[in-house]
Amino acid sequence: MSRKILIIDDEDDIRQVAALSLETVAGWDIIVASSGVQGIQRAQENLPDAILLDVMMPGMDGPTTFRELQKNPITSKIPVILLTAKVQSADQRRFADLGVRAVLTKPFDPLTLSGQMERILGWA
């Protein structure tokens, strides 16, 4: 069964590498958004199986985007995995306290990203 994944990241390179990785390795359908606002709109329109969400974005950051997704009954049940370059344990705890499924660090390995996501989401 093909999964639908929404990648929300303001960095073109990260979006492209993650999308190519998840399409090629896992065969998943990928939707991309370059901002939190656009991501919320795409989540409502496409109802993805999961969201890979960057923490640091201009305008609406990842945690704010996550909270907005949680407020909407249409998107509140979509599992979210944060993607961040912040690896300090205090940051990790703060992100985990939001209620996201997991926090993955950048840079990630494109060959193992889908496997990590499958384990986190219980799809393996």
MIDOSE-1310 file (N, C-alpha, C; in nm, 2 decimals, decimal comma, always signed):
residues 124
msrk	+0,08/-0,12/+0,00/+0,00/+0,00/+0,00/+0,09/+0,12/+0,00; +0,06/+0,21/-0,09/+0,14/+0,34/-0,10/+0,09/+0,44/+0,01; +0,19/+0,49/+0,08/+0,16/+0,59/+0,18/+0,17/+0,73/+0,12; +0,10/+0,83/+0,17/+0,11/+0,97/+0,13/+0,18/+1,05/+0,24
ilii	+0,29/+1,11/+0,21/+0,37/+1,18/+0,30/+0,38/+1,33/+0,26; +0,35/+1,42/+0,36/+0,37/+1,56/+0,34/+0,50/+1,61/+0,40; +0,59/+1,67/+0,32/+0,71/+1,72/+0,37/+0,70/+1,87/+0,37; +0,72/+1,93/+0,49/+0,71/+2,07/+0,51/+0,85/+2,12/+0,55
dded	+0,92/+2,19/+0,46/+1,05/+2,24/+0,49/+1,08/+2,36/+0,40; +1,14/+2,46/+0,45/+1,16/+2,58/+0,37/+1,29/+2,57/+0,29; +1,37/+2,47/+0,31/+1,49/+2,45/+0,23/+1,47/+2,35/+0,11; +1,48/+2,41/-0,01/+1,46/+2,33/-0,13/+1,53/+2,20/-0,14
dirq	+1,66/+2,21/-0,10/+1,75/+2,09/-0,11/+1,70/+1,98/-0,01; +1,66/+2,01/+0,11/+1,61/+1,91/+0,20/+1,48/+1,85/+0,15; +1,39/+1,94/+0,10/+1,26/+1,89/+0,05/+1,29/+1,79/-0,07; +1,38/+1,83/-0,16/+1,40/+1,74/-0,27/+1,47/+1,61/-0,24
vaal	+1,57/+1,61/-0,15/+1,64/+1,49/-0,11/+1,54/+1,40/-0,03; +1,46/+1,45/+0,06/+1,37/+1,37/+0,14/+1,26/+1,31/+0,04; +1,21/+1,40/-0,05/+1,11/+1,35/-0,14/+1,16/+1,24/-0,23; +1,27/+1,26/-0,29/+1,33/+1,16/-0,38/+1,36/+1,03/-0,30
slet	+1,41/+1,04/-0,18/+1,44/+0,93/-0,09/+1,32/+0,85/-0,06; +1,21/+0,91/-0,02/+1,09/+0,84/+0,02/+1,02/+0,78/-0,10; +1,02/+0,85/-0,22/+0,96/+0,80/-0,34/+1,04/+0,68/-0,39; +1,17/+0,69/-0,39/+1,26/+0,59/-0,45/+1,27/+0,46/-0,36
vagw	+1,30/+0,49/-0,24/+1,32/+0,37/-0,14/+1,19/+0,31/-0,10; +1,09/+0,39/-0,07/+0,97/+0,33/-0,01/+0,85/+0,33/-0,11; +0,86/+0,40/-0,22/+0,75/+0,41/-0,32/+0,63/+0,49/-0,27; +0,66/+0,58/-0,18/+0,55/+0,66/-0,12/+0,52/+0,78/-0,21
diiv	+0,39/+0,83/-0,20/+0,35/+0,95/-0,27/+0,39/+1,07/-0,19; +0,45/+1,17/-0,25/+0,50/+1,28/-0,17/+0,43/+1,41/-0,21; +0,40/+1,48/-0,11/+0,34/+1,62/-0,13/+0,44/+1,71/-0,06; +0,47/+1,83/-0,11/+0,57/+1,91/-0,05/+0,51/+2,05/-0,02
assg	+0,56/+2,12/+0,08/+0,52/+2,25/+0,11/+0,65/+2,33/+0,16; +0,66/+2,45/+0,13/+0,78/+2,53/+0,16/+0,76/+2,62/+0,28; +0,64/+2,62/+0,35/+0,62/+2,70/+0,47/+0,51/+2,63/+0,55; +0,50/+2,68/+0,68/+0,40/+2,63/+0,77/+0,26/+2,65/+0,72
vqgi	+0,24/+2,77/+0,67/+0,10/+2,81/+0,62/+0,06/+2,72/+0,50; +0,16/+2,70/+0,41/+0,13/+2,62/+0,29/+0,12/+2,47/+0,33; +0,19/+2,43/+0,43/+0,19/+2,29/+0,48/+0,05/+2,26/+0,54; +0,00/+2,35/+0,62/-0,14/+2,33/+0,68/-0,24/+2,32/+0,57
qraq	-0,23/+2,41/+0,47/-0,33/+2,40/+0,36/-0,32/+2,27/+0,29; -0,19/+2,22/+0,26/-0,17/+2,09/+0,19/-0,22/+1,98/+0,27; -0,20/+1,98/+0,40/-0,25/+1,88/+0,49/-0,40/+1,87/+0,49; -0,47/+1,98/+0,49/-0,61/+1,98/+0,48/-0,67/+1,93/+0,35
enlp	-0,60/+1,96/+0,24/-0,64/+1,92/+0,11/-0,61/+1,78/+0,08; -0,50/+1,72/+0,13/-0,45/+1,59/+0,09/-0,46/+1,48/+0,19; -0,48/+1,52/+0,32/-0,49/+1,43/+0,43/-0,38/+1,32/+0,42; -0,25/+1,36/+0,44/-0,15/+1,26/+0,43/-0,15/+1,16/+0,54
dail	-0,08/+1,05/+0,52/-0,06/+0,95/+0,63/+0,03/+0,99/+0,73; +0,12/+1,08/+0,70/+0,22/+1,14/+0,80/+0,28/+1,26/+0,74; +0,33/+1,34/+0,84/+0,40/+1,47/+0,80/+0,54/+1,47/+0,85; +0,63/+1,51/+0,77/+0,77/+1,53/+0,81/+0,79/+1,68/+0,81
ldvm	+0,81/+1,74/+0,93/+0,80/+1,88/+0,95/+0,93/+1,94/+1,00; +0,99/+2,04/+0,93/+1,11/+2,11/+0,97/+1,08/+2,20/+1,09; +1,17/+2,21/+1,19/+1,15/+2,29/+1,31/+1,18/+2,44/+1,28; +1,29/+2,47/+1,21/+1,33/+2,61/+1,19/+1,29/+2,66/+1,05
mpgm	+1,18/+2,74/+1,05/+1,13/+2,80/+0,92/+1,10/+2,94/+0,95; +1,12/+3,03/+0,85/+1,08/+3,17/+0,87/+0,93/+3,18/+0,88; +0,88/+3,28/+0,94/+0,73/+3,30/+0,95/+0,68/+3,20/+1,06; +0,61/+3,10/+1,02/+0,55/+3,01/+1,11/+0,65/+2,89/+1,12
dgpt	+0,71/+2,87/+1,24/+0,81/+2,76/+1,26/+0,74/+2,63/+1,28; +0,81/+2,52/+1,29/+0,76/+2,39/+1,30/+0,67/+2,37/+1,42; +0,71/+2,40/+1,54/+0,62/+2,38/+1,65/+0,49/+2,46/+1,64; +0,50/+2,58/+1,59/+0,37/+2,66/+1,57/+0,28/+2,59/+1,47
tfre	+0,34/+2,54/+1,36/+0,27/+2,47/+1,25/+0,20/+2,35/+1,31; +0,28/+2,27/+1,39/+0,23/+2,15/+1,46/+0,11/+2,18/+1,55; +0,12/+2,29/+1,63/+0,01/+2,33/+1,71/-0,12/+2,37/+1,63; -0,10/+2,44/+1,52/-0,21/+2,47/+1,43/-0,28/+2,35/+1,37
lqkn	-0,19/+2,25/+1,33/-0,25/+2,12/+1,28/-0,33/+2,05/+1,39; -0,28/+2,06/+1,51/-0,35/+1,99/+1,62/-0,49/+2,06/+1,65; -0,50/+2,18/+1,63/-0,63/+2,26/+1,66/-0,74/+2,22/+1,56; -0,70/+2,17/+1,44/-0,80/+2,14/+1,34/-0,84/+1,99/+1,34
pits	-0,97/+1,96/+1,36/-1,01/+1,82/+1,37/-0,97/+1,74/+1,25; -0,96/+1,80/+1,13/-0,93/+1,73/+1,01/-0,79/+1,69/+1,01; -0,70/+1,76/+1,07/-0,55/+1,73/+1,06/-0,49/+1,69/+1,19; -0,57/+1,69/+1,30/-0,52/+1,66/+1,43/-0,47/+1,52/+1,45
kipv	-0,52/+1,42/+1,38/-0,48/+1,28/+1,39/-0,36/+1,24/+1,30; -0,32/+1,33/+1,22/-0,21/+1,30/+1,13/-0,08/+1,30/+1,21; +0,00/+1,18/+1,21/+0,12/+1,18/+1,29/+0,23/+1,27/+1,23; +0,30/+1,34/+1,31/+0,40/+1,44/+1,27/+0,54/+1,40/+1,33
illt	+0,64/+1,40/+1,24/+0,77/+1,37/+1,28/+0,85/+1,50/+1,25; +0,91/+1,56/+1,36/+0,99/+1,68/+1,34/+1,13/+1,65/+1,28; +1,18/+1,74/+1,20/+1,31/+1,73/+1,14/+1,39/+1,85/+1,18; +1,50/+1,83/+1,25/+1,58/+1,95/+1,30/+1,73/+1,93/+1,30
akvq	+1,79/+2,04/+1,29/+1,94/+2,04/+1,31/+1,98/+2,06/+1,45; +1,88/+2,09/+1,54/+1,90/+2,12/+1,68/+1,91/+1,98/+1,75; +2,03/+1,95/+1,81/+2,04/+1,82/+1,87/+2,07/+1,83/+2,02; +2,06/+1,95/+2,08/+2,07/+1,96/+2,22/+1,96/+1,88/+2,29
sadq	+1,99/+1,82/+2,40/+1,89/+1,74/+2,47/+1,78/+1,82/+2,52; +1,80/+1,95/+2,56/+1,69/+2,03/+2,60/+1,59/+2,06/+2,49; +1,65/+2,08/+2,37/+1,57/+2,11/+2,25/+1,49/+1,98/+2,22; +1,55/+1,87/+2,22/+1,49/+1,74/+2,19/+1,37/+1,72/+2,29
rrfa	+1,39/+1,74/+2,42/+1,28/+1,72/+2,51/+1,17/+1,82/+2,49; +1,20/+1,94/+2,46/+1,10/+2,04/+2,43/+1,01/+2,00/+2,31; +1,08/+1,95/+2,21/+1,01/+1,91/+2,09/+0,92/+1,79/+2,12; +0,98/+1,69/+2,19/+0,90/+1,57/+2,23/+0,78/+1,60/+2,31
dlgv	+0,79/+1,70/+2,40/+0,68/+1,75/+2,48/+0,57/+1,80/+2,41; +0,59/+1,84/+2,28/+0,48/+1,90/+2,20/+0,38/+1,79/+2,17; +0,42/+1,66/+2,16/+0,33/+1,55/+2,13/+0,35/+1,50/+1,99; +0,47/+1,53/+1,93/+0,50/+1,48/+1,80/+0,54/+1,33/+1,82
ravl	+0,54/+1,25/+1,71/+0,57/+1,11/+1,72/+0,72/+1,09/+1,74; +0,80/+1,17/+1,68/+0,95/+1,16/+1,70/+1,02/+1,28/+1,65; +1,15/+1,29/+1,68/+1,23/+1,40/+1,63/+1,35/+1,34/+1,56; +1,37/+1,37/+1,43/+1,48/+1,32/+1,35/+1,58/+1,43/+1,33
tkpf	+1,70/+1,40/+1,33/+1,80/+1,51/+1,31/+1,85/+1,52/+1,17; +1,88/+1,64/+1,13/+1,95/+1,67/+1,01/+2,10/+1,67/+1,04; +2,18/+1,63/+0,95/+2,15/+1,57/+0,82/+2,10/+1,43/+0,84; +2,00/+1,38/+0,76/+1,95/+1,25/+0,77/+2,01/+1,16/+0,66
dplt	+2,00/+1,03/+0,67/+2,05/+0,94/+0,57/+1,93/+0,91/+0,48; +1,94/+0,95/+0,35/+1,83/+0,93/+0,26/+1,80/+0,78/+0,24; +1,90/+0,70/+0,25/+1,87/+0,55/+0,23/+1,80/+0,49/+0,35; +1,80/+0,55/+0,47/+1,74/+0,49/+0,58/+1,62/+0,57/+0,63
lsgq	+1,59/+0,68/+0,57/+1,48/+0,77/+0,62/+1,35/+0,70/+0,62; +1,31/+0,63/+0,51/+1,18/+0,57/+0,51/+1,17/+0,45/+0,62; +1,28/+0,38/+0,64/+1,28/+0,28/+0,74/+1,26/+0,33/+0,88; +1,33/+0,45/+0,90/+1,31/+0,51/+1,03/+1,17/+0,55/+1,05
meri	+1,11/+0,61/+0,95/+0,97/+0,66/+0,96/+0,88/+0,54/+0,98; +0,90/+0,43/+0,91/+0,82/+0,31/+0,92/+0,82/+0,26/+1,07; +0,94/+0,25/+1,13/+0,95/+0,21/+1,27/+0,88/+0,30/+1,36; +0,90/+0,43/+1,34/+0,84/+0,53/+1,43/+0,69/+0,53/+1,42
lgwa	+0,63/+0,51/+1,30/+0,49/+0,51/+1,28/+0,42/+0,37/+1,30; +0,51/+0,27/+1,32/+0,45/+0,14/+1,34/+0,40/+0,07/+1,20; +0,46/+0,12/+1,09/+0,43/+0,07/+0,96/+0,52/-0,05/+0,92; +0,63/-0,07/+0,99/+0,73/-0,17/+0,95/+0,67/-0,32/+0,97
